[in-house]
Amino acid sequence: MTSGNNFSFVYAKSVVKDVEKIHSLDRIRIKEQIELLSAFPLVQNIKRLTNHPLADFRLRVGNYRVLFDVDFDNRKLFILKIGHRKDVY
């Protein structure tokens, strides 16, 4: 977890299975981009999702998407799903 004024991360249990399915090079890029999310909302490649049943935001990392919610009061990011763009929407 990250401290200070930055956000900390909470991962859904299903994210572990999601990540296991991803090629190792893509996995490294996704991990780096997730770490940059601690400076939310000052991050590129973020989009607010409308009418998505699982998450409010998405982070684009190549052909992969990281779906997450934000708890502004407690400074936490909930990483809910990681997957190929054709599978997460």
N, C-alpha and C positions, 0 to 999 in steps of 0.2 A: 504494500500500500504506500501511496505517496502522501506526504504531509505538507504543511504550510498552507498557502492560499490556494494551492492547486486542488483538483478533485482527486479523490481516491476511487479505486475500482472495486466492484463487486461482480463476480462472474457467476452466471447461472451454471448449474451442474451440467446441462446439456452442451455447453460451450466446449468442454473437454472432448466430447465425442465429435463435435463439429471440426475442431482443430486437427484431430487425428486423421481426418479424411483429406486434408490439404497437403499438397506437395511441400517439402521442407523449405525451398527457397521462398515460396509464397508465404509460408508460415512465418518466416523471419521478417518479411516486409510488413505483414499484418501486425506482428508484435511491436515493431518499431512505431507504426502509426498509432496503435492503441496507446502506447506510452506518451505520445504527443498529445493525446486527448486530455491529459491531466490539466492542460492549459485551456480547456473548453471555456468559452466559445471561440477563442482566438486560434482556430484550427481550420485549415483548408479542407476541401472535399467533404464537408458536412452538409447534410440537407435535412430539413424538418420534414417528416413524413405526415401525410394527411390520410386519415382513415385506415391506418395499418393496425391490424388487431394485436400485434405484439409490442411494437416499439414506436417511440416518438421521433427518433433521429436515426440517421444512417451515416456511416463513414465509408467512403469509396476507397478501396485499395486495389487498383487494377480491375480485374474481373470479379473481385470478391467484395462483399459488403459486410460491415460490422453493424448490427442493429443494437441500439442502446437507448436507455431512458436516463433522465437526469433528475437528481434530487438536489435542488439548489440550496435548500435549507441546511442539509447535512453535508453538502459538498461531495456527493457520491455519484459515480457513473455506474449504471447497472448494465453490464455487457450481457445481452440476452441471446444473441445468435450470431454466428459467423458462418458464411457460406458463399458459394458461387452465386452470382447475380441472378442466374436463371432459377435458382432454387429457393431464395429467401423471400421473395415477394408474394 
